[in-house]
Amino acid sequence: MAQQSLFLSTNIRPTFLVKGDDLWVGCFAPKSKPIHLKLSAGCSIKATSAADSKPTEVPRQWYNLIADLPTKPPPPLHPKTLEPVKFEDLSPLFPDELIKQEASSERFIDIPEEVLDVYKLWRPTPLIRARRLEKLLDTPAKIYFKYEGGSPAGSHKPNTAVPQVWYNAQQGIKNVVTETGAGQWGSALAFACSLFGLNCEVWQVRASYDQKPYRKLMMQTWGAKVHPSPSNITEAGRRILQIDPSSPGSLGIAISEAVEIAAAKADTMYCLGSVLNHVLLHQTVIGEECIKQMEAIGETPDVIIGCTGGGSNFAGLAFPFIREKLNGKINPLIRAVEPAACPSLTKGVYAYDYGDTAGMTPLMKMHTLGHDFIPDPIHAGGLRYHGMAPLISHVFELGFMEAFAIPQIECFRGAIQFARSEGLIPAPEPTHAIAATIREALHCKETGESKVILMAMCGHGHFDLPAYEKYLQGGMVDLSFTDDKIRASLAKIPQVVSS
Ligand SMILES: Cc1ncc(COP(=O)(O)O)c(C=O)c1O
């Protein structure tokens, strides 16, 4: 019998057919490597892409937007001297390679082979056309989403956890500490530490620690030690508990606790899940991959939407597209969506402020609600951060993107529509991107425009079901606060005269 031979790449989903008719014989998806197939005569093969996108390679470099900006972002300042921070100021907290990346203005930075090897556990991630959501909304818009929820921890966070832990391991570090809001970042770091044999200790924001016991168990399963924050273990935590013993905590407080421990212990480094340049850099693997996927299907986004806590998933998708925009190749609208309960870009001021509540981190120029602003305990715990990534704030000030805030009930309404049409249950954070996407798609329905909307769907919500229960039982409320609350916390930001 004659045989035909062919290679199948990892994104191809083949269906075997008996010659002459469409009798389905079998279907499988090759996992991590292209495979070589031999077919007997009389059989044929019909192959479709696993997602709407064509097969794509995992990018081999991260992209640094700073290289292409017309002006460089203002530097972080030492909290005592108010001078730009030096390499040695950061070395008690971060390994050398990450400090270099933090200050780098190189356009592309190679992804180490060992990191690429781990990325291949879940990358490339799918780019999916949300046809059923389009139909449900009866919109002429085309909605695409880039889904990061297939990573082991269930979000985009491992894209940076893995290199952060790898660079620490390369420098011989054995212990890392961090904060986590929703528990997504903590679980991503715990996962990465389990791969490279590091000890991991996590301060989890009290509100999430109580709302999300399964995230804590995930971290523990990967070997991490988890504390609710504020805790009695640190000076920063004790100070908050003295004022408010039932404090729901905040990312700013949890950062203070982890930084305090790292600064005090010579054998312990600190990892941050968002905000810093090197974190945003690592996340650009999302956008680089997505550019190739969109090109492969002949689409160009008109609007790019992502939720922003500290800004890393948004930047990860948007920054490579901003490069293309600056090059004049495309001109999408870039839109950040934040929670109405923690609206740093839309209601904060652009000023130097601490990254944490206790005032231990360098001062960063960013949109801030004030470092001791404690946001109401909305379900999107990962968006409860008082500031914004300085690089995003800079890009916002340059006018390359826009922002708006949405309250949580509208977000969960959108999440239910998304889950019931596309099947995936989103984490509470990307429900903000979904709600904004639905707004845009409905606007297209009114105007008749068939815009291409690209959305960052940065994580699944399998451990966030209590939030869905609240919504489904009608118990969810839109938490609001008075402008006095922002005014009071803004009054406490340090007075730095910009040079
Ligand atoms: C699923 C998910 N999305 C978004 C965020 C917000 O972080 P960032 O703005 O850095 O992407 C978090 C933070 O914990 C998260 O867990």
The ligand as a Gaussian input file, in Angstrom:
#p B3LYP/6-31G(d) Opt

LIG

0 1
 C       -6.097000      37.239000      36.640000
 C       -5.510000      38.572000      36.935000
 N       -5.670000      39.562000      36.051000
 C       -5.189000      40.792000      36.265000
 C       -4.495000      41.091000      37.413000
 C       -4.006000      42.482000      37.605000
 O       -2.632000      42.587000      37.484000
 P       -1.992000      43.277000      36.232000
 O       -2.674000      44.584000      36.037000
 O       -0.560000      43.417000      36.582000
 O       -2.196000      42.368000      35.068000
 C       -4.286000      40.105000      38.364000
 C       -3.511000      40.400000      39.573000
 O       -3.412000      39.650000      40.487000
 C       -4.805000      38.820000      38.123000
 O       -4.645000      37.838000      38.997000

